[in-house]
Amino acid sequence: MGRLSIERIAAAAGQARALAGLTGSTAGAWTRAGRDVAHLRLEARRLGRERSRLQYALGGAAYDEDAARVEVLRAELRRCVERIDGCAAAARAAVEGARRRTADERLAVAPTQIRKPGPSR
């Protein structure tokens, strides 16, 4: 068994460790993102029920011509809708963050390419 074989074995072992690290970090990134997205979806669903309640109450206040209550309910409804939009934006950011982390990790284990310089211009 020559020195070249030992070097190849060492290189293969290093590559295997790098791929195992990629697998672990990828699984971790997507697990975190999935957990965050699930939590945000539950919150958005809860807020959707709150939005429906507020819309119903707003309709009743408008029908009763209670201007003060209408303004209060409109403000609450706007805040609720903003929070729902915030949940959707945070979910998109969680998924994008996982994509970025896995792309960065993939680059770290990509084989190095050696290119010869082309002709000078």
C-alpha positions in Angstrom: 0.0 0.0 0.0 1.6 3.2 -1.1 1.6 6.7 0.2 -0.8 7.8 -2.5 -3.5 5.4 -1.2 -3.2 6.7 2.3 -3.6 10.3 1.0 -6.7 9.2 -1.0 -8.2 7.6 2.0 -7.5 10.6 4.1 -9.1 12.9 1.5 -12.1 10.6 1.2 -12.5 10.6 5.0 -12.3 14.4 5.0 -15.0 14.7 2.3 -17.2 12.2 4.2 -16.9 14.4 7.3 -17.7 17.5 5.3 -20.8 15.9 3.8 -21.9 14.6 7.2 -21.6 18.2 8.5 -23.6 19.5 5.5 -26.3 16.9 6.2 -26.5 17.9 9.8 -26.6 21.6 9.3 -29.1 21.3 6.5 -31.4 19.1 8.6 -31.0 21.6 11.5 -31.7 24.6 9.3 -34.9 23.1 7.8 -36.1 21.7 11.1 -35.8 25.2 12.7 -37.5 26.8 9.7 -40.3 24.2 9.8 -40.9 24.7 13.5 -40.9 28.5 13.1 -43.3 28.3 10.1 -45.7 26.0 11.9 -45.7 28.3 14.9 -46.3 31.3 12.7 -49.2 29.5 10.8 -50.9 28.7 14.1 -50.6 32.3 15.2 -51.9 33.5 11.8 -54.9 31.1 12.1 -55.6 32.4 15.7 -55.3 36.0 14.4 -57.7 35.1 11.5 -60.3 34.1 14.0 -59.8 37.3 15.8 -60.0 39.3 12.6 -63.4 37.6 11.8 -64.7 38.5 15.3 -63.6 42.1 14.9 -65.2 42.3 11.5 -68.5 41.0 12.8 -68.3 43.4 15.8 -67.5 46.3 13.4 -70.5 45.5 11.3 -72.7 45.6 14.3 -71.2 48.9 15.5 -71.7 50.3 12.0 -75.3 49.1 11.9 -75.9 50.6 15.3 -74.3 53.9 14.0 -71.9 53.9 17.0 -69.1 56.0 15.5 -66.8 55.8 18.5 -67.0 52.0 18.6 -66.5 51.8 14.9 -63.2 53.8 15.1 -62.0 51.6 18.0 -62.8 48.4 16.1 -61.3 49.7 12.9 -58.0 50.4 14.7 -58.0 46.9 16.3 -58.8 45.3 13.0 -55.9 47.2 11.3 -53.5 46.0 14.0 -54.8 42.4 13.7 -54.3 42.4 9.9 -50.8 43.9 10.3 -49.9 41.1 12.7 -51.3 38.5 10.2 -49.1 40.1 7.5 -46.2 40.0 9.9 -46.6 36.3 10.4 -46.6 35.7 6.7 -43.5 37.8 6.2 -41.7 36.1 9.1 -42.6 32.7 7.6 -41.1 33.7 4.3 -38.0 35.0 6.0 -37.6 31.7 7.9 -37.7 29.7 4.7 -35.4 32.0 2.9 -32.9 31.9 5.8 -32.9 28.1 5.7 -32.3 28.3 1.9 -29.4 30.7 2.4 -27.8 28.6 5.2 -28.0 25.4 3.1 -26.6 27.1 0.0 -23.7 28.4 2.0 -23.0 25.0 3.5 -23.3 23.4 0.0 -20.6 25.8 -1.3 -18.3 25.0 1.6 -18.2 21.3 0.7 -18.2 21.8 -3.1 -15.0 20.4 -4.7 -12.5 23.1 -5.6 -12.0 23.5 -9.3 -8.7 24.4 -10.7 -8.8 26.3 -13.9 -5.9 27.2 -16.1 -5.8 30.9 -17.1 -7.0 31.6 -20.6 -5.2 33.7 -23.2 -4.5 37.3 -22.3 -6.5 39.9 -24.1 
